[in-house]
Every structure is written in C-alpha cells, then in structure tokens.
Amino acid sequence: MYGGIGLVIGIVTGASGLFLAFLRIPVLINVLRTGPRYAVGTNNAISVLTAIFGFLGHAVNMNFDVSVLAVMGTSGMIGSFIGAKQTGRVSPVTMRLVIAILLAASMPIIVMRIFSEYPN
C-alpha cells in the first residue's frame, strides 16, 4: 500500500513539477497514521529526492535559472534547517494544527491558479 500511494504521488509530482506536500502529508498522517513530526521529516526526505531527480531532468536541457537556484536554494536550505530544529520543541497537536492551516490556506490558491492559467 505504501509503495502504491508513493508511486501515484511520485508520478503526479514529476508530471506537475510540484512536491505535493499537500497530498503527501495528509496521507502520511491520516492514512498511514504517522506522527506529525515524522510525517514532516519523511515528506522532506522524499521531497529532496524528488527535487534531485527533477533537477537532473531539467539540467539535461539547462531549463533553470542559475541566479534563482542560488538565492532560493540557499535561503531554502537555511529555512529548512531552522524549521527542522524547531519540530522537537512543538507538540504533535500543535504541529497537526499548523500543517492543517498551511494546507487549508494553500489549497484554494493552487486550485484558483489551475483554473485561471488553464481555463480549458
């Protein structure tokens, strides 16, 4: 079951260019019954692997902006490190609430962009 869910999410991730945390985290927490701290860590590890292979796919054709990569990559690594260090200080209930708020806030934005950019 884990492999099947991961395969489907991976295919959609690779096709869309999204890391799909909004799909993966709820599955990890609610379906697979993983604790929030472990769900976030697992999601980050999967996202790193997905990003590496996605980057390699784009790097073959040089389909990326080096300046954006440098700025966002550096700031993203620093932010990820700080965030990872904080997860041990937050209760699982609070983490689930924060995850739910972030996912609830981002989902309407994603859906609106899908329909506005690809109306047909």
N, C-alpha and C positions, 0 to 999 in steps of 0.2 A: 504494500500500500504506500509506504513512504517513497519508494522509488517511482511509482506511477505518478503520484502527486508532484514530486520533484521534476520528473520528465516533462509533464504538461506545463508546469510553471516555467521551466527552463526554455521550452520551445517558444512560449509566448514572450518570454523575456528577450530571447535572441531575436525574434522577429520584430518586436516593437522597440527595442533599444532601452527599455525600462528595466529597473531592477526588481520591480513588482513586489516591494516590501508590503504594499497594501494588500496583496494576495497571500504572500508567504507567512507573514506574522500572524494573521488570524488563523490560518491553517495550523501553524505550529502550536499556538496557544489553545485554541478551541477544539480542534480535531485530534491532534496528536498529544494534547494535554502536557505540553512542555511549559515549564515555569517561564515567566516573562523575561527574567534575566538571561536564561539560556536560549529563549527564542530570539532575543535581540542579538546575542552573540553568534548563534547559529546563522541567523539571517545575514549578519555582517560577513561571516566567513564565506557563505555562499555567494554573496554579492561581490566579494573580492575576486573569487574565482570566475564568476560571470563577467566581471569587468575586464579581467585579464584577457579572457578569450575574445570578448567583444572588441577590445582594443586591438588585439592581434589581427582580427578580421578587418578592421579599418586601417591599421598600419600598413597592411599589404598594398593598399592603394593610396596611402597618405591622405586619408579622409579625416583629418583632425587638425585643429588649430593649436600650435605649439604654445603660444602665449596663454591661451585659455587653460590648456592642460597644466602648465606650470603653476599658474595662480590658483586655480580651483583644486588641483591635486595637492598642493602644499597646504592650503587652508583646510581642505577636507581631511587630510591626514592629522593635522593638529586638532581639529574639532572632534574627530573620531576618537583620538587618544584621550582627550579630556572627558568626552561623554562616556567612554568605556570605564574610565576610572571612577566615575560617579555612580555607576549602576549598583555597586556594592553598598552604597550609602542610602539607597532608596528602597522602600518596602515594595514587595511584589504587587500589592494592591495599588499603590501609587503609580508604579510602572505601567500596570494594565490600564489605568485611567489615562495616563499621558499618551500611551500608544493609541488608545481609542480616540482621544481628542485629535491627535495628529492625523490619524487615518480618516476620521469623520470630516476634518477640515480640508484635507487634500482631495478626497474623492470627488466632491462636486466640481472642483477646479479641473480635474482630469477629464471628467465627463463633459463639461462645458467646452473645453478645448477640443475634444474629439469631434463634437458636433459642429463647432464653429470653423475648424480648419478642414474638416472633411464632411461637408454637408450632404454629399450624395451617398 
